[in-house]
Amino acid sequence: MPELPEAETIVRGLRPHVEGRRIVSAEFYARRVSSDAPQEWAGRQVIAVRRQGKQVLLCLDSGASILIKLGMTGALLWNGQFGPYTRARLEFEGGGVLLFDDIRQFGSLRLVEEAGGKLGPDPFEITAEDFAARLRRRNTQVKRALLDQSLVRGLGNIYTDEALFRAQIHPRARTRRLRIDRARRLHGEIVKLLEEAIALRGSSISDYVDAQGERGTFQTRHQVYGKAGQPCPRCGTPITRIVVAQRGTHYCPRCQRI
């Protein structure tokens, strides 16, 4: 599933093509992709393209926004090739087409008056002190807390595993028992990790591609995610896979002791 770095990469790739341009027409090719009437989008100008956690927002001149949830396999492709998994098509004034492809059909596009809802702050917008306080107010496993978008938005399975490894915190550690200094360190590692992943255009594990159809390269920097049985890059102990919050979770049992 695309996470914050992948969504940010897509947004940066779309901005020069979409911002300031008017939608001429919209077409949907699957029932699940949207419950909106396509004509509601026609004639609207996109004044900004923004990221909201793992989601993409096309902010319109009407004050509303098109909220795009990428789901497990969603891709936004500028002037992409129409194919069997194309679920939506937006044509823009002056030429240019934005396609939404989605193999598994967990993604969606919908018009919203207000975006945000119950999402927590962006990792880049919250201080280490505030993050530590929010985290330690909870009483749950730290990985479960990080996956909860009401704590901070944008983290998924890949980047929680990698951040916890960098911070040397066991994924099952209890949030209330984390020392403040360790919680602050975790925030710092999250921010650095996300910045590095964005610089390398995200992680292409399976289906993710950017707005130009290109794969990211940060998967070559993963240290624990998907590496069960391989030696820890820090100490050589085999990486272990467990299940936390119904997600496959990878960690080093020596470096990340509970």
Residue pairs with C-beta under 8 A, 6 or more apart in sequence:
1 54
1 70
1 71
1 72
1 156
1 157
2 10
2 54
2 70
2 74
2 202
2 208
3 54
3 154
3 155
3 156
3 157
3 158
3 159
3 202
3 203
4 51
4 53
4 54
4 123
4 153
4 154
4 155
4 156
4 159
4 194
4 197
5 159
5 194
5 197
5 198
5 201
5 202
5 203
5 216
5 218
6 54
6 70
6 202
6 203
6 208
6 210
6 216
7 51
7 53
7 54
7 55
7 56
7 70
7 154
8 51
8 198
8 202
9 198
9 201
9 202
9 210
9 211
9 216
10 56
10 70
10 76
10 210
10 211
11 49
11 50
11 51
11 56
13 78
13 210
13 211
13 212
14 49
14 56
14 76
14 78
14 98
14 211
15 49
17 78
17 96
17 98
17 211
18 46
18 49
18 58
18 78
18 92
18 96
18 98
19 46
19 47
19 48
19 49
20 45
20 46
20 47
21 45
21 46
21 92
21 93
21 94
21 96
22 43
22 44
22 45
22 46
22 92
22 93
23 41
23 42
23 43
23 44
23 45
23 46
23 90
23 91
23 92
23 93
24 42
24 43
24 91
24 92
24 93
25 38
25 42
25 90
25 91
26 38
26 39
26 41
26 42
26 88
26 89
26 90
26 91
27 38
27 88
27 89
28 34
28 36
28 38
28 87
28 88
28 109
29 86
29 87
29 88
29 89
30 87
30 88
30 102
30 105
32 87
32 105
32 108
33 87
33 88
33 100
33 102
33 105
33 107
33 108
33 109
34 88
34 108
34 109
34 110
35 110
36 109
36 110
36 111
40 111
41 66
41 90
41 111
44 60
44 61
44 62
44 64
45 60
45 61
46 58
46 59
46 60
47 59
47 60
47 61
48 57
48 58
48 59
49 56
49 57
49 58
49 59
50 56
50 57
50 59
51 57
51 154
52 67
52 115
52 116
52 119
52 153
53 119
53 122
53 149
53 153
53 154
54 69
54 70
54 149
54 153
54 154
54 156
55 67
55 68
55 69
55 70
55 115
56 67
56 68
56 70
56 76
57 65
57 66
57 67
57 68
57 115
58 65
58 66
58 68
59 65
60 66
63 113
64 111
64 112
64 113
65 111
65 112
65 115
66 109
66 110
66 111
66 112
67 109
67 110
67 111
67 112
67 115
68 74
68 76
68 100
68 107
68 108
68 109
69 106
69 107
69 108
69 109
70 76
70 102
70 107
71 102
71 104
71 105
71 106
71 107
71 108
72 104
72 106
72 107
72 207
73 102
73 103
73 104
73 106
73 107
73 206
73 207
74 100
74 101
74 102
74 106
74 107
75 100
75 101
75 102
75 207
75 208
75 209
75 213
76 98
76 99
76 100
76 211
77 98
77 99
77 100
77 101
77 209
77 211
77 212
77 213
78 96
78 97
78 98
78 211
78 212
79 96
79 97
80 86
80 97
80 99
80 101
80 213
81 99
82 89
82 99
83 101
85 101
85 102
85 103
86 99
86 100
86 101
87 100
87 101
87 102
87 105
87 107
88 99
88 100
88 109
89 97
89 98
89 99
89 100
90 97
90 98
90 99
90 100
91 97
92 98
100 107
100 109
103 207
118 149
118 150
119 149
119 150
119 153
120 134
120 148
120 149
120 150
120 151
120 152
120 153
121 130
121 152
121 153
122 152
122 153
122 154
123 131
123 152
123 153
123 154
123 155
123 187
123 190
123 191
123 194
124 191
124 194
126 134
126 152
126 187
127 187
128 183
128 184
128 187
128 188
129 184
131 152
131 183
131 184
131 186
131 187
132 178
132 180
132 183
132 184
132 187
134 151
134 152
135 142
135 145
135 151
135 175
135 178
135 183
135 186
136 175
136 176
136 178
136 180
136 183
137 175
137 176
138 145
138 151
138 175
138 176
139 174
139 175
139 176
140 174
140 175
141 171
141 172
141 173
141 174
141 175
141 244
141 245
142 164
142 169
142 170
142 171
142 172
142 173
142 174
142 175
142 178
142 186
143 160
143 161
143 164
143 171
143 172
143 244
143 245
143 247
143 249
144 244
144 245
145 151
145 175
146 152
146 155
146 160
146 163
146 164
147 155
147 156
147 157
147 160
147 245
147 247
152 190
154 194
155 163
155 190
157 225
157 247
157 248
157 249
158 203
158 205
158 222
158 225
159 190
159 193
159 194
159 197
160 171
161 171
161 224
161 225
161 249
161 250
161 251
162 193
162 222
162 223
162 224
162 225
163 186
163 189
163 190
163 193
164 170
164 171
164 186
164 251
164 256
165 223
165 224
165 250
165 251
165 252
165 255
165 256
166 189
166 192
166 193
166 223
167 182
167 185
167 186
167 189
168 255
168 256
169 178
169 182
169 186
169 256
170 251
170 256
170 257
170 258
171 242
171 244
171 249
171 251
171 256
172 242
172 244
172 258
173 258
178 186
196 218
196 221
197 203
197 216
197 218
197 221
200 216
200 217
200 218
200 220
200 221
201 210
201 214
201 215
201 216
201 217
201 218
202 208
202 210
202 216
202 218
203 216
203 218
203 219
203 222
204 215
204 216
204 217
204 219
205 219
205 226
208 215
208 216
209 215
210 216
223 232
223 233
223 234
224 232
224 239
224 250
224 251
224 252
225 250
226 250
227 239
227 250
228 238
228 239
228 240
228 241
228 250
229 238
229 239
230 238
230 239
231 237
231 238
231 239
232 238
232 239
232 252
232 254
232 255
234 252
234 255
235 252
235 254
235 255
237 252
237 253
237 254
237 255
239 250
239 251
239 252
240 250
240 251
240 252
240 253
241 248
241 249
241 250
242 249
242 251
243 249
